Amino acid sequence: MDCRNIRFCDLRSQVDLNQLQELFKLAAFWAQNRKIEDLAVALANSDPVISVWDENRLIGFCRANSDCVYRATIWDVVIHPDYRGLSLGRKMIETLLAHPRISRVERVYLMTTYQQGFYLRLGFQFPNPSTTMVLYNKPQATSLPAPAMASGESLRG
Ligand SMILES: CC(C)(COP(=O)(O)OP(=O)(O)OC[C@H]1O[C@@H](n2cnc3c(N)ncnc32)[C@H](O)[C@@H]1OP(=O)(O)O)[C@@H](O)C(=O)NCCC(=O)NCCS
């Protein structure tokens, strides 16, 4: 694998939503049926968003929500199957954790079905499992909030 052109990006405006949809279809079992317009809303309401590129090919992605002080949650962590085992997943999560919106947060949470071993290598621990609860919410057809973008930033499909 020639890794010379691999780069990490923290600009969500750079994420090609069509490539993201394809990456999820290929490698993210929980995100098989996501629509482009919904992905756009999810990205607009996530910060930071980290993407990994081999030249112009999207090969990795993760995103987080953060209050910048107390709590943050990581979502949608994926590395393209052709690029696994090269420490790119580790570097991508380290890039996310080093972001100013995450670096001073007291606790960073995530949920994973199969990849506990990966996150243990990165320093994550198991809290008391009984503390996790979920509401399977029924999506309502309401207008969704799109937060103000940083100046010069826009979302491209
Ligand atoms: C999980 C995933 C992101 C890991 O990406 P990756 O680039 O292959 O991982 P890395 O090469 O950076 O691995 C980092 C370390 O974790 C270890 N590791 C990776 N996957 C592991 C696993 N499933 N179990 C145990 N250890 C694992 C590696 O051996 C490596 O250890 P080292 O740094 O001590 O040598 C990737 O396998 C993936 O995209 N999986 C499918 C999507 C998914 O399940 N995402 C998680 C959703 S919560």
The ligand as an SDF file (V2000), in Angstrom:
LIG
                    3D

 48 50  0  0  0  0  0  0  0  0999 V2000
  -12.4310   -0.3210   13.6420 C   0  0  0  0  0  0  0  0  0  0  0  0
  -11.6370    0.2660   12.4830 C   0  0  0  0  0  0  0  0  0  0  0  0
  -11.9930    1.7550   12.3240 C   0  0  0  0  0  0  0  0  0  0  0  0
  -10.1390    0.1410   12.8130 C   0  0  0  0  0  0  0  0  0  0  0  0
   -9.4110    0.7980   11.8020 O   0  0  0  0  0  0  0  0  0  0  0  0
   -7.9150    0.3710   11.4140 P   0  0  0  0  0  0  0  0  0  0  0  0
   -7.3250    1.4700   10.6320 O   0  0  0  0  0  0  0  0  0  0  0  0
   -7.9120   -0.9870   10.8010 O   0  0  0  0  0  0  0  0  0  0  0  0
   -7.2140    0.2700   12.8610 O   0  0  0  0  0  0  0  0  0  0  0  0
   -5.6750    0.5570   13.1790 P   0  0  0  0  0  0  0  0  0  0  0  0
   -4.8180   -0.0950   12.1500 O   0  0  0  0  0  0  0  0  0  0  0  0
   -5.4630    2.0070   13.3950 O   0  0  0  0  0  0  0  0  0  0  0  0
   -5.5230   -0.2050   14.5600 O   0  0  0  0  0  0  0  0  0  0  0  0
   -5.0690    0.4580   15.7360 C   0  0  0  0  0  0  0  0  0  0  0  0
   -4.7720   -0.5840   16.7870 C   0  0  0  0  0  0  0  0  0  0  0  0
   -5.9700   -1.3090   17.1230 O   0  0  0  0  0  0  0  0  0  0  0  0
   -5.7910   -2.6860   16.8750 C   0  0  0  0  0  0  0  0  0  0  0  0
   -7.0880   -3.1810   16.3740 N   0  0  0  0  0  0  0  0  0  0  0  0
   -7.7680   -2.7910   15.2730 C   0  0  0  0  0  0  0  0  0  0  0  0
   -8.9430   -3.4290   15.1960 N   0  0  0  0  0  0  0  0  0  0  0  0
   -8.9920   -4.2410   16.2810 C   0  0  0  0  0  0  0  0  0  0  0  0
   -9.9520   -5.1510   16.7700 C   0  0  0  0  0  0  0  0  0  0  0  0
  -11.1180   -5.3660   16.1300 N   0  0  0  0  0  0  0  0  0  0  0  0
   -9.6800   -5.8160   17.9260 N   0  0  0  0  0  0  0  0  0  0  0  0
   -8.5180   -5.6060   18.5770 C   0  0  0  0  0  0  0  0  0  0  0  0
   -7.5770   -4.7300   18.1670 N   0  0  0  0  0  0  0  0  0  0  0  0
   -7.8100   -4.0670   17.0350 C   0  0  0  0  0  0  0  0  0  0  0  0
   -4.6770   -2.7980   15.8570 C   0  0  0  0  0  0  0  0  0  0  0  0
   -4.0180   -4.0380   15.9330 O   0  0  0  0  0  0  0  0  0  0  0  0
   -3.7930   -1.6460   16.2970 C   0  0  0  0  0  0  0  0  0  0  0  0
   -3.0340   -2.0250   17.4280 O   0  0  0  0  0  0  0  0  0  0  0  0
   -1.5700   -1.3830   17.6880 P   0  0  0  0  0  0  0  0  0  0  0  0
   -1.6810    0.1080   17.4560 O   0  0  0  0  0  0  0  0  0  0  0  0
   -1.2670   -1.7290   19.0810 O   0  0  0  0  0  0  0  0  0  0  0  0
   -0.6870   -2.0350   16.6670 O   0  0  0  0  0  0  0  0  0  0  0  0
  -11.8920   -0.5120   11.1610 C   0  0  0  0  0  0  0  0  0  0  0  0
  -11.6620   -1.8860   11.3960 O   0  0  0  0  0  0  0  0  0  0  0  0
  -13.2990   -0.3560   10.6050 C   0  0  0  0  0  0  0  0  0  0  0  0
  -13.5890    0.6090    9.9010 O   0  0  0  0  0  0  0  0  0  0  0  0
  -14.1980   -1.3130   10.8850 N   0  0  0  0  0  0  0  0  0  0  0  0
  -15.5630   -1.3270   10.3220 C   0  0  0  0  0  0  0  0  0  0  0  0
  -16.4010   -0.2190   10.8750 C   0  0  0  0  0  0  0  0  0  0  0  0
  -16.5430   -0.3170   12.3760 C   0  0  0  0  0  0  0  0  0  0  0  0
  -16.8820   -1.3550   12.9280 O   0  0  0  0  0  0  0  0  0  0  0  0
  -16.2730    0.8260   13.0310 N   0  0  0  0  0  0  0  0  0  0  0  0
  -16.3810    0.9620   14.4770 C   0  0  0  0  0  0  0  0  0  0  0  0
  -17.7430    1.4370   14.7920 C   0  0  0  0  0  0  0  0  0  0  0  0
  -17.8870    1.8300   16.5210 S   0  0  0  0  0  0  0  0  0  0  0  0
  1  2  1  0
  2  3  1  0
  2  4  1  0
  2 36  1  0
  4  5  1  0
  5  6  1  0
  6  7  2  0
  6  8  1  0
  6  9  1  0
  9 10  1  0
 10 11  2  0
 10 12  1  0
 10 13  1  0
 13 14  1  0
 14 15  1  0
 15 16  1  0
 15 30  1  0
 16 17  1  0
 17 18  1  0
 17 28  1  0
 18 19  1  0
 18 27  1  0
 19 20  2  0
 20 21  1  0
 21 22  1  0
 21 27  2  0
 22 23  1  0
 22 24  2  0
 24 25  1  0
 25 26  2  0
 26 27  1  0
 28 29  1  0
 28 30  1  0
 30 31  1  0
 31 32  1  0
 32 33  2  0
 32 34  1  0
 32 35  1  0
 36 37  1  0
 36 38  1  0
 38 39  2  0
 38 40  1  0
 40 41  1  0
 41 42  1  0
 42 43  1  0
 43 44  2  0
 43 45  1  0
 45 46  1  0
 46 47  1  0
 47 48  1  0
M  END
$$$$
